[in-house]
């Protein structure tokens, strides 16, 4: 929890305590269901257990404060990375269509002065495009970056 300021820890502890309806220091599926019911929403056993499992590394079916904080930190880091990737995606999508087109990539290549042919760009788009629309949507962009990063790190897909 060294990654959290005292104020952040206090806020997380308050949230944790709110979720821990019986005050036993653990968030259980029943705690989540009670909170949802209080908010006017129903959560079935399977849904509650699945939510707990995401933050329960030891598989005990409960989440303590330390695991709760770790989960929040991990999800926050992932969210921040996705926002950075989305900003990069938007910068490449200069015509603001919500997809990266071959023309967007050609414009980027021209700006950088890289030696890449139009045919290579078309091949790249074809390799990444899973919807056969001739463009790259955000999900395809992220998946392609993950593949590239894994390859650079020497990992297999």
C-alpha positions as a Markdown table, in Angstrom:
| # | Residue | x | y | z |
|---|---|---|---|---|
| 1 | Unk | 0.0 | 0.0 | 0.0 |
| 2 | Unk | 3.1 | 2.2 | -0.3 |
| 3 | Unk | 1.7 | 3.4 | -3.6 |
| 4 | Unk | -1.2 | 5.1 | -1.8 |
| 5 | Unk | -1.1 | 8.4 | 0.0 |
| 6 | Unk | -2.6 | 8.6 | 3.5 |
| 7 | Unk | -5.7 | 10.3 | 2.1 |
| 8 | Unk | -6.1 | 7.7 | -0.6 |
| 9 | Unk | -5.8 | 4.9 | 2.0 |
| 10 | Unk | -8.4 | 6.6 | 4.2 |
| 11 | Unk | -10.8 | 6.9 | 1.3 |
| 12 | Unk | -10.3 | 3.3 | 0.3 |
| 13 | Unk | -10.8 | 2.2 | 3.9 |
| 14 | Unk | -14.0 | 4.1 | 4.1 |
| 15 | Unk | -15.2 | 2.5 | 0.8 |
| 16 | Unk | -14.1 | -0.9 | 2.1 |
| 17 | Unk | -15.9 | -0.4 | 5.3 |
| 18 | Unk | -19.0 | 0.6 | 3.4 |
| 19 | Unk | -18.8 | -2.6 | 1.4 |
| 20 | Unk | -18.1 | -4.8 | 4.5 |
| 21 | Unk | -21.6 | -4.6 | 5.7 |
| 22 | Unk | -21.1 | -6.9 | 8.7 |
| 23 | Unk | -17.8 | -5.3 | 9.8 |
| 24 | Unk | -15.8 | -8.6 | 9.9 |
| 25 | Unk | -12.9 | -7.1 | 7.8 |
| 26 | Unk | -13.8 | -9.1 | 4.7 |
| 27 | Unk | -15.9 | -8.4 | 1.7 |
| 28 | Unk | -18.0 | -11.4 | 0.9 |
| 29 | Unk | -20.5 | -12.1 | -1.9 |
| 30 | Unk | -23.3 | -11.5 | 0.7 |
| 31 | Unk | -21.8 | -8.0 | 1.5 |
| 32 | Unk | -21.9 | -7.1 | -2.2 |
| 33 | Unk | -25.5 | -8.4 | -2.6 |
| 34 | Unk | -26.6 | -6.4 | 0.5 |
| 35 | Unk | -25.1 | -3.2 | -0.9 |
| 36 | Unk | -26.7 | -3.7 | -4.3 |
| 37 | Unk | -30.1 | -4.4 | -2.7 |
| 38 | Unk | -29.7 | -1.3 | -0.7 |
| 39 | Unk | -29.1 | 0.6 | -3.9 |
| 40 | Unk | -32.1 | -0.9 | -5.5 |
| 41 | Unk | -30.3 | -3.4 | -7.7 |
| 42 | Unk | -30.3 | -7.2 | -7.5 |
| 43 | Unk | -27.1 | -9.2 | -7.7 |
| 44 | Unk | -27.4 | -13.0 | -7.9 |
| 45 | Unk | -25.0 | -15.4 | -6.1 |
| 46 | Unk | -23.1 | -16.1 | -9.3 |
| 47 | Unk | -22.5 | -12.5 | -10.1 |
| 48 | Unk | -21.4 | -11.6 | -6.6 |
| 49 | Unk | -19.0 | -14.6 | -6.5 |
| 50 | Unk | -17.5 | -13.6 | -9.8 |
| 51 | Unk | -16.9 | -10.0 | -8.6 |
| 52 | Unk | -15.2 | -11.3 | -5.4 |
| 53 | Unk | -13.1 | -13.8 | -7.4 |
| 54 | Unk | -11.6 | -10.9 | -9.4 |
| 55 | Unk | -10.0 | -9.5 | -6.2 |
| 56 | Unk | -9.4 | -12.8 | -4.3 |
| 57 | Unk | -6.0 | -14.1 | -5.3 |
| 58 | Unk | -6.1 | -17.0 | -2.7 |
| 59 | Unk | -9.5 | -18.2 | -3.7 |
| 60 | Unk | -11.1 | -18.0 | -0.3 |
| 61 | Unk | -14.2 | -16.3 | -1.5 |
| 62 | Unk | -13.6 | -13.2 | 0.4 |
| 63 | Unk | -11.6 | -10.0 | 0.0 |
| 64 | Unk | -9.6 | -8.4 | 2.7 |
| 65 | Unk | -8.5 | -4.7 | 2.8 |
| 66 | Unk | -5.1 | -5.4 | 1.3 |
| 67 | Unk | -6.4 | -7.3 | -1.6 |
| 68 | Unk | -9.1 | -4.7 | -2.1 |
| 69 | Unk | -6.5 | -2.0 | -2.4 |
| 70 | Unk | -4.3 | -4.1 | -4.7 |
| 71 | Unk | -7.3 | -4.7 | -7.0 |
| 72 | Unk | -8.2 | -1.0 | -7.0 |
| 73 | Unk | -4.5 | -0.1 | -7.8 |
| 74 | Unk | -4.3 | -2.6 | -10.6 |
| 75 | Unk | -7.6 | -1.6 | -12.2 |
| 76 | Unk | -6.6 | 2.1 | -11.9 |
| 77 | Unk | -3.3 | 1.4 | -13.6 |
| 78 | Unk | -5.0 | -0.5 | -16.4 |
| 79 | Unk | -7.5 | 2.3 | -16.8 |
| 80 | Unk | -4.8 | 4.9 | -17.0 |
| 81 | Unk | -2.9 | 2.9 | -19.6 |
| 82 | Unk | -6.1 | 2.4 | -21.6 |
| 83 | Unk | -6.6 | 6.2 | -21.5 |
| 84 | Unk | -3.1 | 6.8 | -22.8 |
| 85 | Unk | -3.7 | 4.3 | -25.6 |
| 86 | Unk | -7.0 | 5.9 | -26.4 |
| 87 | Unk | -5.4 | 9.3 | -26.7 |
| 88 | Unk | -2.7 | 7.9 | -29.0 |
| 89 | Unk | -5.5 | 6.2 | -31.1 |
| 90 | Unk | -7.3 | 9.6 | -31.3 |
| 91 | Unk | -4.1 | 11.3 | -32.4 |
| 92 | Unk | -3.7 | 8.9 | -35.3 |
| 93 | Unk | -7.4 | 9.0 | -36.2 |
| 94 | Unk | -7.0 | 12.6 | -37.5 |
| 95 | Unk | -10.3 | 12.5 | -39.4 |
| 96 | Unk | -12.1 | 11.6 | -36.1 |
| 97 | Unk | -14.0 | 8.6 | -37.6 |
| 98 | Unk | -13.4 | 6.3 | -34.6 |
| 99 | Unk | -11.2 | 4.1 | -36.7 |
| 100 | Unk | -7.6 | 4.3 | -38.0 |
| 101 | Unk | -7.7 | 4.2 | -41.8 |
| 102 | Unk | -4.8 | 3.5 | -44.2 |
| 103 | Unk | -4.9 | 7.2 | -45.0 |
| 104 | Unk | -4.4 | 8.0 | -41.3 |
| 105 | Unk | -1.4 | 5.8 | -41.2 |
| 106 | Unk | 0.0 | 7.2 | -44.5 |
| 107 | Unk | -0.3 | 10.7 | -43.0 |
| 108 | Unk | 1.5 | 9.5 | -39.9 |
| 109 | Unk | 4.3 | 7.9 | -41.9 |
| 110 | Unk | 4.7 | 11.1 | -44.0 |
| 111 | Unk | 5.0 | 13.2 | -40.8 |
| 112 | Unk | 7.7 | 10.9 | -39.4 |
| 113 | Unk | 9.6 | 10.5 | -42.7 |
| 114 | Unk | 9.6 | 6.7 | -42.3 |
| 115 | Unk | 10.3 | 4.6 | -45.3 |
| 116 | Unk | 7.1 | 2.6 | -45.5 |
| 117 | Unk | 5.2 | 2.0 | -48.8 |
| 118 | Unk | 1.5 | 2.3 | -49.3 |
| 119 | Unk | 1.4 | -1.4 | -49.9 |
| 120 | Unk | 3.0 | -2.1 | -46.5 |
| 121 | Unk | 0.5 | 0.1 | -44.8 |
| 122 | Unk | -2.4 | -1.7 | -46.5 |
| 123 | Unk | -0.9 | -5.1 | -45.5 |
| 124 | Unk | -0.6 | -3.9 | -41.9 |
| 125 | Unk | -4.2 | -2.7 | -41.8 |
| 126 | Unk | -5.3 | -6.0 | -43.3 |
| 127 | Unk | -3.3 | -8.0 | -40.7 |
| 128 | Unk | -4.8 | -6.0 | -37.8 |
| 129 | Unk | -8.4 | -5.5 | -39.1 |
| 130 | Unk | -10.5 | -8.3 | -37.7 |
| 131 | Unk | -13.8 | -6.9 | -38.9 |
| 132 | Unk | -12.8 | -6.7 | -42.6 |
| 133 | Unk | -13.8 | -3.1 | -42.8 |
| 134 | Unk | -10.4 | -1.9 | -44.0 |
| 135 | Unk | -9.8 | 0.1 | -40.9 |
| 136 | Unk | -8.5 | -0.5 | -37.4 |
| 137 | Unk | -10.9 | 0.1 | -34.4 |
| 138 | Unk | -9.7 | 0.8 | -30.9 |
| 139 | Unk | -10.0 | -2.8 | -29.7 |
| 140 | Unk | -8.0 | -4.1 | -32.7 |
| 141 | Unk | -5.4 | -1.3 | -32.1 |
| 142 | Unk | -5.0 | -2.4 | -28.5 |
| 143 | Unk | -4.7 | -6.1 | -29.4 |
| 144 | Unk | -2.1 | -5.3 | -32.0 |
| 145 | Unk | -0.1 | -3.3 | -29.5 |
| 146 | Unk | -0.2 | -6.1 | -27.0 |
| 147 | Unk | 1.0 | -8.6 | -29.7 |
| 148 | Unk | 3.9 | -6.3 | -30.6 |
| 149 | Unk | 4.8 | -5.7 | -27.0 |
| 150 | Unk | 4.8 | -9.5 | -26.2 |
| 151 | Unk | 6.9 | -10.2 | -29.3 |
| 152 | Unk | 9.4 | -7.5 | -28.2 |
| 153 | Unk | 9.5 | -9.1 | -24.8 |
| 154 | Unk | 10.0 | -12.5 | -26.3 |
| 155 | Unk | 6.7 | -13.9 | -25.1 |
| 156 | Unk | 4.4 | -16.0 | -27.1 |
| 157 | Unk | 0.8 | -15.0 | -27.8 |
